[in-house]
Amino acid sequence: MRDKRALPILFLIMFLVMVGFGIIIPVLPFFAEEIGATPTQLGLLMAVYSFMQFLFAPMWGRISDRIGRKPVMLIGIAGLALSFFLFAMSTELWMLFGARIIGGFLSSANMPTSMAYVADITTSEDRGKGMGIIGAAVGLGFIFGPAIGGVFSEISLNMPFWIAGAVSSLTFFVVLFILEESLPTDKRAQSIAKKDTPWQTVKQPLGFLYFLSFFISFSLAGLEATFAYFAAARAGLDSKSLGYIFMIMGFAGAAVQGGLVGRFIKKHGEGKVIKAGIVVSVIGFCLLLLTKDFITAAFFLTIFGLGNGVIRPSVSSLLTKTNAEGYGGVTGMLSSFDSLGRILGPPIAGALYSVAIGLPYIAGAIISVGAFMLYQVYERVVKNEIVTSR
């Protein structure tokens, strides 16, 4: 790695970003309901954030290729803090939507820029380790954030939003005063010279990796949206038990991403790790259908989480290795396709659940098999291109 100090700092930054984001998760539905939101409006409130990220993540990634990572990251974190403070002060439903739209638009800069930052400061050999560490930071943030939000919600429903805004403000100053820029000026000039847009890369072999990421994100979002109902119906689990289950899965996933995925990639390559992760995810989906109690739910969901957790860092690593310039453009597109999966996954999984409670997981397994086949096609296309170019 070119800068061993930068990666721990980036880990801290992304951890704080996700803690701030996670704080509002348990309280947002109740806060919106208190203001007068219907279940449909709450669904739209959740979806509009991902929709804004789907639209604007590629733009922010591309901008970071032109002006540097640090200023774009500052914009994203400032936008997140602003949206939380607007939430805390909201008294009407339209104000919630405004805060959510602003937050989605500006904070969509965070994930693609952080991944591009990792690509800037790591060698190809250590790229997978770097992406895994970022994934671990995100996972741990989502574990601690909701727990903090639940505690402060007992004071008042808008208190978690003030806390989230304060955490994001703290993160802003960490970036401003501690994090150094990773993209030299001469490399920014190379990015500006490129005339293709991130969306044009969908037509290239990279497009297979974007759609693979969409499939994985889609199936994960569907599971997250329906598992509480499924676990209650099959095993009689309450929200407290489910919180512990997702915490166990989160810690296991963070451990694999932060400590093992880099070693796996270095030893076996991204392709084998991606395919192995998909296979384990499929097994996890199938095992979830056998859920009977707390122990089986925790064990089976953790198996799924371990497989799913190694896929994203491996895809990010492979994308940035394949694209030698303009890391922000490709990581922005990756974030965009992830967001699309989070938009479409929950409503479709909910519709499938209403037909049969196990159907979302059967569909998730089938979709994951489709992702596996998509990667096989990607490998074949890349191999053919190499042969043709010789």
C-alpha positions as CSV (number, residue, x, y, z in Angstrom):
1,M,0.0,0.0,0.0
2,R,1.2,3.5,-0.9
3,D,0.0,5.0,2.4
4,K,-0.5,2.7,5.3
5,R,-1.9,5.5,7.5
6,A,-4.6,6.6,5.1
7,L,-6.5,3.3,5.1
8,P,-7.2,3.2,8.9
9,I,-8.3,6.9,8.7
10,L,-10.6,6.0,5.8
11,F,-12.0,3.1,7.9
12,L,-12.8,5.5,10.7
13,I,-14.5,7.9,8.4
14,M,-16.7,5.3,6.7
15,F,-17.5,3.8,10.1
16,L,-18.6,7.2,11.4
17,V,-20.6,7.9,8.2
18,M,-22.5,4.6,8.6
19,V,-23.0,5.0,12.3
20,G,-24.6,8.3,11.6
21,F,-26.7,6.8,8.8
22,G,-27.6,3.8,11.0
23,I,-28.8,5.8,14.0
24,I,-31.9,6.9,12.2
25,I,-32.9,3.4,10.9
26,P,-35.0,2.2,13.9
27,V,-36.7,5.6,14.5
28,L,-37.4,6.8,11.0
29,P,-40.7,4.9,10.5
30,F,-42.1,6.0,13.9
31,F,-41.0,9.6,13.3
32,A,-42.6,9.7,9.9
33,E,-45.8,8.1,11.2
34,E,-46.0,10.7,14.0
35,I,-45.9,13.5,11.4
36,G,-48.7,11.7,9.4
37,A,-47.1,9.5,6.9
38,T,-49.1,6.5,5.6
39,P,-47.3,3.1,5.0
40,T,-47.2,3.9,1.3
41,Q,-45.7,7.3,1.9
42,L,-43.1,5.7,4.3
43,G,-42.2,3.3,1.5
44,L,-41.7,6.2,-0.9
45,L,-39.7,8.1,1.7
46,M,-37.3,5.1,2.0
47,A,-37.2,4.6,-1.8
48,V,-36.5,8.2,-2.8
49,Y,-33.1,8.1,-1.0
50,S,-31.9,5.1,-3.0
51,F,-33.4,6.6,-6.2
52,M,-31.3,9.7,-5.8
53,Q,-28.2,7.6,-5.2
54,F,-29.0,5.6,-8.3
55,L,-29.2,8.8,-10.3
56,F,-26.2,10.7,-8.9
57,A,-23.6,8.3,-7.6
58,P,-22.0,8.0,-11.1
59,M,-21.9,11.8,-11.4
60,W,-20.1,12.3,-8.0
61,G,-17.7,9.5,-8.8
62,R,-16.8,11.2,-12.1
63,I,-16.4,14.6,-10.4
64,S,-14.0,13.0,-7.9
65,D,-11.9,11.9,-10.9
66,R,-11.7,15.5,-12.0
67,I,-11.3,17.5,-8.8
68,G,-10.0,14.9,-6.3
69,R,-11.5,12.6,-3.7
70,K,-11.4,14.8,-0.6
71,P,-13.6,17.7,-1.8
72,V,-16.3,15.4,-3.1
73,M,-16.2,13.4,0.2
74,L,-16.6,16.6,2.1
75,I,-19.6,17.5,0.0
76,G,-21.2,14.1,0.6
77,I,-20.7,14.1,4.4
78,A,-21.8,17.7,4.7
79,G,-25.0,16.7,2.8
80,L,-25.6,13.8,5.1
81,A,-25.3,16.1,8.2
82,L,-27.6,18.7,6.6
83,S,-30.2,16.1,5.8
84,F,-30.2,14.8,9.4
85,F,-30.6,18.3,10.9
86,L,-33.4,19.0,8.5
87,F,-35.1,15.8,9.6
88,A,-34.8,16.8,13.2
89,M,-36.5,20.1,12.5
90,S,-39.2,18.7,10.3
91,T,-42.8,19.2,11.2
92,E,-44.5,18.4,7.9
93,L,-44.3,15.4,5.6
94,W,-43.0,17.4,2.6
95,M,-40.0,18.5,4.8
96,L,-39.1,14.8,5.4
97,F,-39.1,14.2,1.7
98,G,-37.0,17.3,1.1
99,A,-34.5,16.2,3.6
100,R,-34.4,12.7,2.2
101,I,-33.9,14.0,-1.4
102,I,-31.1,16.4,-0.4
103,G,-29.5,13.6,1.7
104,G,-29.7,11.1,-1.2
105,F,-28.4,13.6,-3.8
106,L,-25.4,14.7,-1.8
107,S,-24.5,11.6,0.2
108,S,-24.4,9.5,-2.9
109,A,-20.9,11.0,-3.2
110,N,-19.6,9.0,-0.2
111,M,-19.4,5.4,-1.2
112,P,-18.0,5.7,-4.8
113,T,-15.5,8.3,-3.6
114,S,-14.3,6.1,-0.7
115,M,-13.9,3.1,-3.0
116,A,-12.0,5.2,-5.5
117,Y,-9.8,6.5,-2.7
118,V,-8.9,2.9,-1.8
119,A,-8.1,2.2,-5.4
120,D,-5.8,5.3,-5.4
121,I,-3.8,4.3,-2.4
122,T,-3.5,0.5,-2.9
123,T,-1.5,-1.6,-5.3
124,S,-3.4,-4.2,-7.3
125,E,-2.1,-6.9,-4.9
126,D,-3.6,-5.2,-1.9
127,R,-6.8,-3.8,-3.6
128,G,-9.0,-6.6,-2.3
129,K,-7.8,-6.1,1.3
130,G,-8.5,-2.3,1.1
131,M,-12.0,-2.8,-0.3
132,G,-12.7,-5.4,2.4
133,I,-11.7,-3.0,5.1
134,I,-14.1,-0.4,3.8
135,G,-16.8,-3.1,3.7
136,A,-16.1,-4.0,7.3
137,A,-16.4,-0.3,8.3
138,V,-19.8,-0.1,6.7
139,G,-20.9,-3.3,8.3
140,L,-19.8,-2.3,11.8
141,G,-21.4,1.1,11.4
142,F,-24.7,-0.5,10.6
143,I,-24.4,-2.6,13.7
144,F,-23.7,0.2,16.2
145,G,-25.7,2.9,14.5
146,P,-29.2,1.4,15.0
147,A,-28.3,0.4,18.6
148,I,-27.4,4.0,19.4
149,G,-30.5,5.3,17.6
150,G,-32.7,3.0,19.7
151,V,-31.3,4.3,22.9
152,F,-31.7,8.0,22.1
153,S,-35.2,7.5,20.7
154,E,-36.4,7.0,24.3
155,I,-35.6,10.6,24.9
156,S,-37.5,11.8,21.9
157,L,-38.1,10.7,18.3
158,N,-36.2,13.5,16.8
159,M,-33.2,13.2,19.1
160,P,-31.5,10.4,17.0
161,F,-31.5,12.8,14.1
162,W,-29.7,15.5,16.1
163,I,-27.2,12.8,17.2
164,A,-26.7,11.6,13.6
165,G,-26.1,15.1,12.4
166,A,-23.6,15.7,15.1
167,V,-21.7,12.4,14.2
168,S,-21.7,13.4,10.6
169,S,-20.4,16.9,11.4
170,L,-17.6,15.3,13.4
171,T,-16.8,13.1,10.4
172,F,-16.7,16.2,8.2
173,F,-13.9,17.7,10.4
174,V,-12.0,14.4,10.5
175,V,-11.9,14.4,6.7
176,L,-11.1,18.1,6.5
177,F,-8.2,18.1,8.9
178,I,-6.8,14.5,8.9
179,L,-7.5,12.8,5.6
180,E,-5.0,13.6,2.8
181,E,-5.9,13.8,-0.9
182,S,-5.2,10.6,-2.7
183,L,-5.5,11.7,-6.4
184,P,-2.5,13.6,-7.7
185,T,-3.2,16.6,-10.0
186,D,-1.5,14.9,-13.0
187,K,-3.9,11.9,-12.7
188,R,-6.9,14.2,-12.6
189,A,-5.8,15.6,-15.9
190,Q,-5.8,12.1,-17.4
191,S,-9.4,11.6,-16.1
192,I,-10.6,14.9,-17.6
193,A,-9.1,13.9,-21.0
194,K,-11.3,10.8,-21.1
195,K,-14.4,11.5,-23.2
196,D,-16.5,8.4,-22.4
197,T,-19.0,8.7,-19.6
198,P,-19.5,6.1,-16.8
199,W,-22.8,5.0,-18.4
200,Q,-21.0,4.0,-21.6
201,T,-19.0,1.4,-19.6
202,V,-22.2,-0.6,-19.2
203,K,-21.8,-1.6,-22.9
204,Q,-18.3,-2.9,-22.1
205,P,-17.5,-6.2,-20.3
206,L,-17.6,-4.1,-17.1
207,G,-21.4,-4.0,-17.6
208,F,-21.6,-7.7,-16.6
209,L,-20.1,-6.8,-13.2
210,Y,-22.5,-4.0,-12.7
211,F,-25.5,-6.2,-13.4
212,L,-24.0,-8.9,-11.2
213,S,-23.8,-6.4,-8.4
214,F,-27.5,-5.4,-9.1
215,F,-28.6,-9.0,-8.7
216,I,-26.7,-9.5,-5.4
217,S,-28.0,-6.2,-4.0
218,F,-31.6,-7.0,-5.2
219,S,-31.7,-10.4,-3.5
220,L,-30.1,-9.0,-0.3
221,A,-32.6,-6.1,-0.1
222,G,-35.5,-8.5,-0.6
223,L,-34.2,-10.7,2.2
224,E,-33.8,-7.7,4.6
225,A,-37.3,-6.5,3.8
226,T,-39.1,-9.8,4.5
227,F,-37.0,-11.8,7.0
228,A,-38.6,-10.2,10.1
229,Y,-42.1,-11.4,8.9
230,F,-40.6,-14.8,7.9
231,A,-38.8,-15.4,11.2
232,A,-41.9,-14.4,13.2
233,A,-44.1,-16.8,11.2
234,R,-41.7,-19.7,11.2
235,A,-39.9,-19.4,14.6
236,G,-42.0,-16.9,16.6
237,L,-39.0,-14.4,16.8
238,D,-39.6,-10.9,18.0
239,S,-37.9,-7.7,17.0
240,K,-35.3,-8.0,19.9
241,S,-34.3,-11.5,18.8
242,L,-34.0,-10.3,15.2
243,G,-31.8,-7.4,16.3
244,Y,-29.4,-9.9,17.9
245,I,-29.5,-12.2,14.8
246,F,-28.6,-9.3,12.4
247,M,-25.9,-8.2,14.8
248,I,-24.4,-11.7,14.8
249,M,-24.5,-11.7,11.0
250,G,-23.0,-8.2,10.8
251,F,-20.1,-9.0,13.1
252,A,-19.3,-12.2,11.1
253,G,-19.5,-10.4,7.8
254,A,-17.3,-7.5,9.1
255,A,-14.7,-10.1,10.4
256,V,-14.5,-11.8,7.0
257,Q,-14.4,-8.5,5.0
258,G,-11.8,-6.9,7.3
259,G,-9.5,-9.8,7.9
260,L,-10.0,-12.6,5.3
261,V,-11.3,-11.3,2.0
262,G,-8.0,-9.6,1.1
263,R,-6.1,-12.9,1.7
264,F,-8.6,-14.9,-0.3
265,I,-8.3,-12.5,-3.2
266,K,-4.5,-12.4,-3.0
267,K,-4.4,-16.2,-3.0
268,H,-7.2,-17.2,-5.4
269,G,-8.1,-14.0,-7.4
270,E,-11.3,-12.0,-7.4
271,G,-13.1,-14.3,-9.8
272,K,-12.9,-17.4,-7.6
273,V,-13.9,-15.4,-4.5
274,I,-16.9,-13.9,-6.3
275,K,-18.1,-17.3,-7.4
276,A,-17.5,-18.9,-4.0
277,G,-19.4,-16.1,-2.3
278,I,-22.3,-16.5,-4.6
279,V,-22.4,-20.3,-4.0
280,V,-22.4,-19.8,-0.2
281,S,-25.1,-17.2,-0.6
282,V,-27.3,-19.6,-2.5
283,I,-26.7,-22.2,0.2
284,G,-27.7,-19.6,2.8
285,F,-30.9,-18.8,0.9
286,C,-31.9,-22.5,0.8
287,L,-31.1,-23.1,4.4
288,L,-33.2,-20.1,5.5
289,L,-36.2,-22.1,4.4
290,L,-35.4,-24.6,7.2
291,T,-35.5,-21.9,9.9
292,K,-37.1,-23.3,13.1
293,D,-35.8,-21.3,16.0
294,F,-33.4,-18.5,17.1
295,I,-30.3,-20.7,16.7
296,T,-31.1,-21.9,13.2
297,A,-32.2,-18.4,12.1
298,A,-28.9,-16.9,13.3
299,F,-26.7,-19.7,11.9
300,F,-28.4,-19.8,8.5
301,L,-28.5,-16.0,8.1
302,T,-24.8,-15.8,9.1
303,I,-23.9,-18.4,6.4
304,F,-25.7,-16.2,3.9
305,G,-24.1,-13.0,5.2
306,L,-20.6,-14.6,5.0
307,G,-21.1,-15.4,1.3
308,N,-22.7,-12.1,0.4
309,G,-20.1,-10.1,2.3
310,V,-17.1,-11.2,0.2
311,I,-18.8,-10.4,-3.1
312,R,-18.9,-6.6,-3.0
313,P,-15.3,-6.0,-2.1
314,S,-14.2,-8.5,-4.7
315,V,-16.3,-6.9,-7.5
316,S,-15.0,-3.4,-6.4
317,S,-11.4,-4.7,-6.5
318,L,-11.9,-6.3,-9.9
319,L,-13.6,-3.2,-11.4
320,T,-10.8,-0.8,-10.4
321,K,-8.1,-3.2,-11.6
322,T,-9.8,-3.6,-14.9
323,N,-10.3,0.2,-15.3
324,A,-6.8,1.7,-15.0
325,E,-8.1,5.4,-15.0
326,G,-11.1,7.1,-13.6
327,Y,-11.8,4.9,-10.6
328,G,-14.5,7.2,-9.4
329,G,-16.5,6.7,-12.6
330,V,-16.6,2.9,-12.2
331,T,-17.2,2.9,-8.5
332,G,-20.0,5.4,-9.0
333,M,-21.7,3.1,-11.5
334,L,-21.3,0.2,-9.1
335,S,-23.0,2.2,-6.3
336,S,-25.7,3.2,-8.8
337,F,-26.5,-0.4,-9.6
338,D,-26.4,-1.3,-5.9
339,S,-29.0,1.4,-5.3
340,L,-31.2,0.1,-8.1
341,G,-31.2,-3.3,-6.4
342,R,-32.2,-1.7,-3.1
343,I,-35.1,0.2,-4.8
344,L,-36.6,-2.8,-6.6
345,G,-35.7,-5.6,-4.2
346,P,-38.1,-4.9,-1.2
347,P,-41.4,-4.3,-3.1
348,I,-40.9,-7.4,-5.3
349,A,-39.9,-9.5,-2.4
350,G,-42.9,-8.3,-0.5
351,A,-45.2,-9.2,-3.3
352,L,-43.6,-12.7,-3.5
353,Y,-43.9,-13.1,0.3
354,S,-47.7,-12.4,0.0
355,V,-47.9,-15.4,-2.4
356,A,-45.8,-17.8,-0.3
357,I,-43.6,-16.8,2.7
358,G,-40.6,-18.9,1.4
359,L,-40.8,-17.5,-2.2
360,P,-38.5,-14.5,-1.7
361,Y,-35.7,-16.8,-0.7
362,I,-36.3,-19.3,-3.5
363,A,-36.2,-16.3,-5.8
364,G,-33.1,-15.0,-4.1
365,A,-31.3,-18.3,-4.7
366,I,-32.4,-18.4,-8.4
367,I,-31.3,-14.8,-8.9
368,S,-27.9,-15.6,-7.3
369,V,-27.5,-18.5,-9.6
370,G,-28.2,-16.0,-12.4
371,A,-25.4,-13.8,-11.0
372,F,-23.0,-16.7,-11.0
373,M,-23.8,-17.4,-14.7
374,L,-23.4,-13.7,-15.5
375,Y,-19.9,-13.9,-14.1
376,Q,-19.1,-16.9,-16.2
377,V,-20.2,-15.0,-19.3
378,Y,-18.0,-12.0,-18.2
379,E,-15.0,-14.3,-17.9
380,R,-15.7,-15.8,-21.4
381,V,-16.1,-12.3,-23.0
382,V,-12.9,-11.0,-21.4
383,K,-11.0,-14.1,-22.5
384,N,-12.2,-13.8,-26.0
385,E,-11.2,-10.1,-26.1
386,I,-7.7,-11.0,-24.9
387,V,-7.4,-13.7,-27.6
388,T,-8.7,-11.3,-30.3
389,S,-6.3,-8.6,-29.3
390,R,-3.2,-10.8,-29.8
